[in-house]
Amino acid sequence: MTADSLSGLPSETVAMVTIAGAGPGDPELLTVKAMRRLQQAGAVLYDSLVSDEILALASDDAELVHVGKRCGDGVDQMERQQMINELMLDYAQRGVHCMRLKAGDPFVFGRGVEEVRFLKEHGVPVEVIPGITAGIAAADLLHIPITERYRSSSVVFSTGHASDCSLDEFDALIALLKEGTPLVLYMGLKNLERIVERLLASGFSPALPVSAVARVSMPGQQLLTGTLETICGIMYAELPSTPVVFLMGEHAVPVSSLPTTS
């Protein structure tokens, strides 16, 4: 059966697809709704960063399918996403409740919106269940304020690809950071040197605080703190396990390092 024929199927044969966030890794940070859907699903398409403890919550009868990126696997990202889309569609056509389980939150650098668009274009009922994204989890677990009254009223979430964005985009980001807005940086380890160089070249102080959190909420979670001037050396010396999320900003440092306010 082809994707184009789906619209002609009786509605009762088309199963719902659930796109859910698995959170940062700790199974206790999974939402109740996501856990319930995980136990109901007949098929679970999961990413590489979804922990074994979370997958263990799935039904014994569920088909578990790994669809995440493997380092060095050589698969084109567009081809991988199309394969995932077709898998979800296939399960829905066969009347199987499929769960697409993503690390963090599906709509925060998770390509969840692409999958929702594809499913809606093919008439498949879809629900999205939020998850705790790693940047927020890191801030909470390590007591790093990314917003605080009288200090910062906004926060920027960006990816390590920020160093490759247009000058206009990067200038807009720089302007926010200079106003005191903290930066939460995902997938930034590979391009960290280039990002730091661009920030320093834009006039930021070498003493700007930077926190790096590896394996957020998981066993082996690690906090490394430094500055724009020192963070690259610290990362090379410590070689933390991935994934790593960075939090940068004048006030984005662990609470124990901050002066108290009345």
TIKOL-490618 format. One record per atom (N, C-alpha, C): residue in one letter; x, y, z. Coordinates in steps of 0.2 Angstrom, whole numbers, padded with zeros to 4 digits, always signed. Layout:
residues N
AXYZ/...
//
This chain:
residues 262
M+0004-0006+0000/M+0000+0000+0000/M+0004+0006+0000/T+0003+0011-0004/T+0007+0017-0005/T+0004+0022+0000/A+0009+0027+0001/A+0007+0033+0006/A+0001+0037+0003/D+0001+0037-0004/D-0005+0041-0007/D-0012+0038-0006/S-0012+0031-0005/S-0018+0028-0004/S-0021+0028+0003/L-0017+0031+0008/L-0020+0031+0015/L-0026+0035+0015/S-0027+0041+0012/S-0033+0045+0013/S-0039+0041+0011/G-0039+0035+0007/G-0045+0032+0005/G-0046+0026+0010/L-0042+0025+0015/L-0043+0020+0020/L-0049+0022+0025/P-0053+0017+0027/P-0058+0018+0032/P-0054+0021+0039/S-0057+0026+0042/S-0054+0029+0047/S-0052+0024+0053/E-0056+0019+0054/E-0054+0015+0060/E-0048+0011+0059/T-0045+0010+0053/T-0039+0006+0052/T-0033+0011+0052/V-0034+0017+0053/V-0028+0022+0054/V-0027+0023+0061/A-0021+0021+0064/A-0020+0021+0071/A-0016+0028+0072/M-0017+0031+0078/M-0014+0037+0080/M-0006+0036+0081/V-0002+0041+0079/V+0005+0041+0081/V+0006+0046+0086/T+0010+0044+0091/T+0012+0048+0097/T+0019+0050+0096/I+0020+0057+0096/I+0027+0059+0096/I+0028+0062+0103/A+0033+0059+0106/A+0034+0061+0113/A+0041+0062+0115/G+0042+0067+0120/G+0048+0068+0122/G+0050+0064+0128/A+0056+0061+0128/A+0058+0056+0133/A+0062+0060+0139/G+0063+0066+0138/G+0066+0070+0143/G+0074+0069+0142/P+0078+0071+0147/P+0085+0071+0147/P+0088+0064+0148/G+0085+0060+0150/G+0087+0053+0151/G+0085+0049+0158/D+0084+0053+0163/D+0082+0050+0169/D+0075+0047+0168/P+0073+0041+0169/P+0066+0039+0168/P+0061+0042+0173/E+0063+0044+0178/E+0059+0048+0183/E+0057+0055+0181/L+0060+0057+0175/L+0058+0064+0173/L+0054+0063+0167/L+0052+0057+0165/L+0047+0056+0160/L+0040+0058+0162/T+0036+0061+0158/T+0030+0063+0160/T+0025+0057+0161/V+0020+0058+0165/V+0015+0052+0166/V+0012+0050+0160/K+0010+0055+0156/K+0007+0054+0150/K+0011+0050+0145/A+0017+0052+0144/A+0022+0049+0140/A+0023+0042+0142/M+0023+0040+0148/M+0024+0034+0151/M+0018+0029+0149/R+0012+0032+0150/R+0006+0028+0149/R+0006+0027+0141/R+0008+0031+0137/R+0007+0030+0130/R+0013+0025+0128/L+0019+0025+0131/L+0024+0020+0130/L+0022+0013+0132/Q+0018+0013+0137/Q+0015+0006+0139/Q+0009+0004+0134/Q+0006+0008+0130/Q+0001+0006+0126/Q+0003+0005+0119/A+0009+0008+0117/A+0011+0008+0110/A+0013+0001+0108/G+0011-0001+0101/G+0013-0007+0098/G+0019-0007+0095/A+0022-0001+0093/A+0028+0000+0090/A+0031+0007+0093/V+0038+0006+0095/V+0041+0012+0097/V+0048+0014+0093/L+0048+0019+0090/L+0053+0021+0086/L+0057+0026+0090/Y+0063+0024+0092/Y+0067+0028+0097/Y+0074+0030+0095/D+0076+0036+0098/D+0082+0039+0096/D+0088+0036+0100/S+0094+0038+0098/S+0100+0035+0102/S+0100+0037+0109/L+0098+0043+0111/L+0099+0046+0118/L+0094+0044+0122/V+0089+0040+0120/V+0084+0037+0124/V+0086+0032+0129/S+0086+0032+0135/S+0089+0027+0139/S+0086+0020+0139/D+0090+0015+0141/D+0087+0008+0142/D+0082+0008+0147/E+0083+0012+0152/E+0078+0012+0158/E+0071+0014+0155/I+0071+0019+0151/I+0065+0021+0148/I+0062+0016+0143/L+0066+0013+0139/L+0063+0008+0135/L+0060+0002+0138/A+0063+0001+0144/A+0061-0005+0148/A+0053-0004+0150/L+0051+0002+0150/L+0044+0004+0152/L+0039+0002+0146/A+0041+0000+0140/A+0037-0001+0135/A+0034-0008+0136/S+0028-0009+0133/S+0025-0016+0133/S+0029-0021+0131/D+0029-0027+0134/D+0033-0033+0132/D+0032-0035+0124/D+0026-0033+0122/D+0024-0035+0115/D+0025-0030+0110/A+0028-0024+0112/A+0029-0018+0108/A+0036-0020+0104/E+0035-0018+0098/E+0041-0018+0093/E+0046-0012+0094/L+0052-0013+0096/L+0056-0007+0098/L+0061-0007+0092/V+0061-0001+0089/V+0065+0000+0083/V+0069+0006+0084/H+0076+0005+0083/H+0081+0011+0084/H+0081+0015+0078/V+0080+0021+0078/V+0080+0025+0072/V+0085+0031+0073/G+0089+0031+0078/G+0093+0037+0080/G+0100+0037+0076/K+0103+0042+0076/K+0110+0043+0073/K+0115+0039+0076/R+0119+0035+0073/R+0125+0032+0075/R+0131+0035+0072/C+0136+0037+0077/C+0142+0040+0075/C+0145+0037+0069/G+0146+0040+0064/G+0150+0037+0058/G+0146+0032+0054/D+0140+0032+0055/D+0136+0027+0051/D+0135+0029+0044/G+0136+0036+0042/G+0136+0038+0035/G+0130+0039+0032/V+0124+0039+0036/V+0118+0039+0033/V+0116+0047+0032/D+0114+0049+0027/D+0111+0056+0025/D+0105+0057+0030/Q+0106+0063+0033/Q+0100+0065+0038/Q+0094+0066+0035/M+0093+0068+0029/M+0087+0069+0025/M+0084+0062+0024/E+0088+0057+0022/E+0086+0050+0020/E+0084+0047+0027/R+0087+0048+0032/R+0086+0045+0038/R+0079+0048+0041/Q+0077+0054+0040/Q+0071+0057+0042/Q+0065+0054+0038/Q+0067+0054+0031/Q+0062+0051+0027/Q+0060+0044+0029/M+0065+0040+0030/M+0064+0033+0033/M+0060+0033+0039/I+0061+0037+0044/I+0057+0037+0050/I+0050+0039+0048/N+0049+0044+0044/N+0042+0046+0042/N+0038+0040+0039/E+0042+0037+0034/E+0038+0031+0031/E+0037+0025+0036/L+0041+0024+0041/L+0040+0019+0046/L+0033+0021+0050/M+0033+0027+0052/M+0027+0029+0056/M+0021+0029+0052/L+0021+0031+0045/L+0015+0030+0041/L+0013+0023+0040/D+0018+0018+0039/D+0017+0011+0038/D+0013+0008+0044/Y+0016+0010+0050/Y+0013+0007+0056/Y+0005+0010+0057/A+0004+0016+0055/A-0002+0019+0056/A-0007+0016+0051/Q-0005+0014+0045/Q-0009+0011+0039/Q-0011+0004+0042/R-0006+0001+0045/R-0008-0006+0048/R-0012-0006+0054/G-0014+0000+0057/G-0018+0000+0063/G-0014-0001+0069/V-0007+0000+0069/V-0003+0000+0075/V-0002+0006+0078/H-0003+0007+0084/H-0002+0013+0088/H+0006+0014+0088/C+0009+0019+0085/C+0016+0020+0085/C+0018+0026+0089/M+0023+0025+0093/M+0026+0030+0097/M+0033+0032+0094/R+0033+0038+0093/R+0040+0041+0091/R+0043+0044+0097/L+0048+0041+0100/L+0051+0043+0106/L+0057+0047+0105/K+0057+0053+0107/K+0063+0057+0106/K+0066+0060+0112/A+0073+0060+0112/A+0076+0063+0118/A+0074+0070+0119/G+0074+0072+0125/G+0072+0079+0127/G+0065+0081+0125/D+0064+0086+0121/D+0057+0088+0119/D+0057+0088+0112/P+0051+0085+0109/P+0051+0085+0102/P+0052+0091+0097/F+0050+0097+0100/F+0050+0103+0096/F+0056+0107+0098/V+0060+0105+0102/V+0066+0109+0104/V+0072+0105+0100/F+0074+0107+0094/F+0079+0104+0090/F+0078+0097+0089/G+0072+0095+0089/G+0071+0087+0089/G+0067+0085+0082/R+0066+0090+0078/R+0063+0088+0071/R+0056+0086+0072/G+0053+0087+0078/G+0046+0084+0079/G+0041+0088+0074/V+0042+0094+0073/V+0037+0098+0068/V+0037+0095+0061/E+0043+0093+0059/E+0043+0090+0052/E+0039+0083+0052/E+0039+0079+0057/E+0036+0073+0058/E+0028+0074+0058/V+0026+0080+0062/V+0019+0081+0063/V+0017+0084+0056/R+0020+0088+0052/R+0018+0090+0046/R+0017+0084+0041/F+0022+0079+0041/F+0021+0074+0036/F+0015+0069+0038/L+0014+0068+0044/L+0008+0064+0046/L+0002+0067+0045/K+0001+0074+0046/K-0005+0077+0044/K-0006+0078+0037/E-0001+0078+0033/E-0002+0078+0026/E-0004+0072+0023/H-0003+0066+0027/H-0006+0060+0025/H-0012+0057+0029/G-0015+0062+0033/G-0021+0061+0036/G-0020+0056+0042/V-0015+0056+0045/V-0014+0052+0051/V-0015+0056+0057/P-0019+0053+0062/P-0020+0057+0068/P-0013+0057+0072/V-0011+0062+0075/V-0005+0063+0078/V-0006+0067+0085/E-0003+0065+0090/E-0002+0069+0096/E+0005+0070+0098/V+0006+0076+0101/V+0013+0077+0103/V+0013+0078+0111/I+0018+0075+0114/I+0018+0075+0121/I+0025+0078+0123/P+0025+0084+0127/P+0031+0088+0128/P+0035+0083+0133/G+0042+0085+0132/G+0047+0082+0137/G+0051+0088+0139/I+0055+0086+0145/I+0059+0091+0148/I+0066+0091+0143/T+0067+0097+0141/T+0073+0098+0136/T+0079+0098+0141/A+0085+0096+0138/A+0091+0095+0142/A+0093+0102+0144/G+0092+0108+0141/G+0094+0114+0143/G+0091+0116+0150/I+0084+0115+0150/I+0081+0117+0156/I+0082+0112+0162/A+0083+0105+0160/A+0085+0101+0165/A+0092+0102+0168/A+0097+0104+0164/A+0103+0106+0166/A+0103+0112+0171/A+0099+0117+0169/A+0099+0123+0173/A+0096+0121+0180/D+0090+0117+0180/D+0087+0115+0186/D+0091+0111+0191/L+0094+0105+0188/L+0098+0100+0192/L+0104+0103+0195/L+0107+0108+0191/L+0113+0111+0193/L+0113+0118+0196/H+0106+0120+0197/H+0105+0126+0201/H+0108+0132+0197/I+0107+0132+0190/I+0110+0137+0186/I+0104+0142+0184/P+0103+0148+0186/P+0098+0152+0184/P+0098+0154+0177/I+0093+0153+0173/I+0093+0155+0166/I+0088+0161+0165/T+0084+0162+0170/T+0080+0168+0171/T+0079+0169+0178/E+0079+0175+0180/E+0079+0177+0187/E+0077+0184+0188/R+0072+0186+0192/R+0070+0193+0193/R+0075+0197+0195/Y+0075+0203+0191/Y+0080+0208+0192/Y+0087+0207+0188/R+0088+0201+0186/R+0094+0199+0183/R+0093+0197+0175/S+0089+0193+0173/S+0088+0191+0166/S+0081+0189+0165/S+0077+0192+0160/S+0070+0191+0159/S+0069+0187+0153/S+0075+0185+0150/S+0074+0181+0144/S+0080+0176+0143/V+0079+0171+0139/V+0084+0166+0138/V+0084+0164+0131/V+0090+0162+0128/V+0091+0160+0121/V+0093+0153+0121/F+0089+0149+0117/F+0091+0142+0115/F+0094+0142+0108/S+0100+0139+0108/S+0103+0139+0101/S+0106+0132+0100/T+0109+0131+0094/T+0112+0125+0093/T+0120+0127+0091/G+0124+0122+0091/G+0131+0123+0090/G+0132+0125+0083/H+0127+0125+0078/H+0127+0127+0072/H+0127+0135+0071/A+0126+0138+0077/A+0125+0145+0077/A+0131+0149+0074/S+0137+0146+0075/S+0143+0149+0072/S+0143+0149+0064/D+0138+0145+0061/D+0138+0145+0054/D+0132+0149+0051/C+0128+0152+0056/C+0122+0156+0053/C+0125+0162+0050/S+0120+0165+0047/S+0121+0172+0044/S+0124+0177+0049/L+0127+0182+0046/L+0130+0187+0051/L+0124+0191+0054/D+0118+0192+0050/D+0113+0195+0053/D+0110+0191+0059/E+0109+0185+0058/E+0107+0180+0064/E+0111+0181+0070/F+0118+0180+0068/F+0123+0180+0074/F+0123+0187+0077/D+0122+0192+0073/D+0122+0199+0077/D+0116+0199+0081/A+0110+0197+0079/A+0104+0197+0083/A+0106+0193+0090/L+0109+0187+0089/L+0110+0183+0095/L+0115+0187+0100/I+0120+0190+0097/I+0125+0194+0101/I+0122+0200+0104/A+0117+0203+0101/A+0114+0209+0104/A+0110+0206+0110/L+0107+0201+0110/L+0103+0198+0116/L+0108+0196+0122/L+0113+0193+0120/L+0118+0191+0125/L+0121+0197+0129/K+0122+0202+0125/K+0125+0208+0128/K+0120+0212+0132/E+0114+0211+0132/E+0109+0214+0136/E+0108+0209+0142/G+0112+0204+0143/G+0112+0200+0149/G+0108+0193+0148/T+0105+0192+0142/T+0101+0186+0141/T+0106+0180+0141/P+0105+0175+0145/P+0109+0169+0145/P+0108+0165+0138/L+0113+0161+0136/L+0113+0157+0131/L+0113+0150+0133/V+0109+0146+0131/V+0109+0139+0132/V+0110+0135+0125/L+0116+0132+0125/L+0119+0130+0118/L+0119+0122+0118/Y+0115+0120+0113/Y+0115+0112+0112/Y+0120+0111+0106/M+0122+0104+0107/M+0126+0102+0101/M+0132+0107+0099/G+0135+0109+0104/G+0140+0114+0103/G+0147+0112+0104/L+0148+0106+0106/L+0155+0104+0107/L+0160+0104+0101/K+0157+0102+0096/K+0161+0101+0090/K+0164+0108+0087/N+0159+0113+0088/N+0161+0120+0085/N+0163+0125+0091/L+0164+0122+0097/L+0165+0126+0103/L+0170+0132+0101/E+0176+0130+0099/E+0181+0135+0098/E+0179+0140+0093/R+0176+0139+0088/R+0173+0144+0083/R+0168+0148+0086/I+0164+0145+0090/I+0159+0149+0094/I+0162+0154+0099/V+0167+0152+0102/V+0170+0156+0107/V+0174+0161+0104/E+0177+0160+0098/E+0181+0165+0095/E+0176+0170+0092/R+0170+0169+0090/R+0166+0174+0087/R+0163+0178+0093/L+0162+0175+0099/L+0159+0179+0104/L+0165+0184+0107/L+0171+0181+0107/L+0176+0186+0109/L+0177+0191+0104/A+0177+0190+0098/A+0178+0195+0093/A+0172+0200+0093/S+0167+0198+0096/S+0161+0203+0096/S+0161+0207+0102/G+0166+0206+0106/G+0167+0211+0112/G+0165+0208+0118/F+0164+0202+0119/F+0162+0199+0125/F+0169+0198+0130/S+0168+0199+0136/S+0173+0198+0141/S+0176+0191+0141/P+0182+0190+0141/P+0185+0183+0142/P+0183+0180+0148/A+0181+0184+0153/A+0178+0181+0159/A+0171+0180+0160/L+0168+0180+0154/L+0161+0178+0154/L+0160+0171+0156/P+0156+0169+0161/P+0155+0163+0164/P+0152+0158+0159/V+0154+0152+0159/V+0152+0146+0155/V+0151+0140+0159/S+0146+0137+0159/S+0145+0130+0162/S+0143+0125+0157/A+0147+0119+0157/A+0146+0114+0153/A+0143+0108+0157/V+0137+0105+0155/V+0134+0099+0158/V+0134+0094+0154/A+0137+0088+0156/A+0138+0082+0152/A+0133+0077+0154/R+0130+0073+0150/R+0125+0068+0152/R+0120+0070+0157/V+0116+0075+0155/V+0111+0078+0160/V+0106+0073+0163/S+0106+0073+0169/S+0101+0069+0173/S+0103+0061+0173/M+0108+0059+0169/M+0110+0052+0169/M+0116+0050+0173/P+0117+0044+0174/P+0123+0042+0178/P+0129+0045+0175/G+0133+0048+0179/G+0139+0051+0176/G+0138+0058+0174/Q+0133+0061+0176/Q+0132+0068+0175/Q+0138+0072+0178/Q+0140+0077+0174/Q+0146+0081+0175/Q+0145+0088+0174/L+0147+0092+0179/L+0147+0099+0178/L+0154+0102+0178/L+0156+0106+0172/L+0162+0109+0171/L+0161+0116+0171/T+0164+0120+0175/T+0163+0128+0174/T+0170+0131+0172/G+0169+0137+0169/G+0175+0140+0166/G+0172+0147+0164/T+0176+0150+0159/T+0175+0156+0156/T+0176+0155+0148/L+0174+0161+0145/L+0175+0160+0138/L+0182+0159+0136/E+0187+0162+0140/E+0194+0161+0139/E+0196+0154+0141/T+0193+0151+0146/T+0196+0144+0148/T+0192+0138+0146/I+0186+0139+0144/I+0181+0133+0143/I+0184+0128+0138/C+0187+0130+0132/C+0189+0125+0127/C+0195+0121+0130/G+0200+0124+0134/G+0205+0120+0137/G+0202+0115+0142/I+0197+0117+0146/I+0194+0113+0151/I+0191+0107+0148/M+0187+0108+0142/M+0184+0103+0139/M+0189+0098+0136/Y+0194+0100+0133/Y+0200+0096+0130/Y+0203+0092+0136/A+0204+0095+0141/A+0207+0092+0147/A+0203+0086+0150/E+0197+0088+0151/E+0192+0083+0154/E+0189+0078+0150/L+0188+0080+0143/L+0185+0075+0139/L+0178+0072+0141/P+0173+0076+0143/P+0167+0073+0146/P+0163+0069+0141/S+0159+0065+0143/S+0155+0061+0139/S+0150+0065+0136/T+0148+0064+0130/T+0143+0067+0127/T+0136+0064+0128/P+0130+0067+0127/P+0130+0074+0125/P+0131+0080+0130/V+0133+0086+0128/V+0135+0091+0132/V+0131+0097+0131/V+0128+0100+0136/V+0124+0107+0135/V+0128+0112+0138/F+0129+0118+0135/F+0132+0124+0138/F+0127+0129+0140/L+0129+0132+0146/L+0125+0138+0148/L+0130+0144+0149/M+0129+0149+0145/M+0133+0155+0145/M+0130+0161+0147/G+0133+0165+0151/G+0130+0172+0153/G+0132+0174+0160/E+0132+0181+0161/E+0134+0184+0167/E+0132+0181+0173/H+0125+0180+0173/H+0122+0177+0179/H+0121+0169+0179/A+0122+0166+0173/A+0121+0159+0172/A+0126+0155+0175/V+0127+0155+0181/V+0132+0151+0185/V+0128+0148+0191/P+0131+0142+0193/P+0128+0139+0199/P+0126+0144+0205/V+0121+0143+0208/V+0118+0147+0213/V+0123+0148+0219/S+0127+0143+0220/S+0132+0144+0226/S+0138+0149+0224/S+0138+0151+0217/S+0143+0156+0215/S+0140+0163+0215/L+0134+0163+0216/L+0130+0170+0215/L+0130+0173+0222/P+0130+0180+0222/P+0129+0184+0228/P+0121+0183+0229/T+0119+0183+0235/T+0112+0183+0237/T+0109+0190+0236/T+0103+0191+0235/T+0099+0197+0234/T+0094+0197+0239/S+0092+0203+0241/S+0087+0204+0246/S+0080+0204+0243/
//
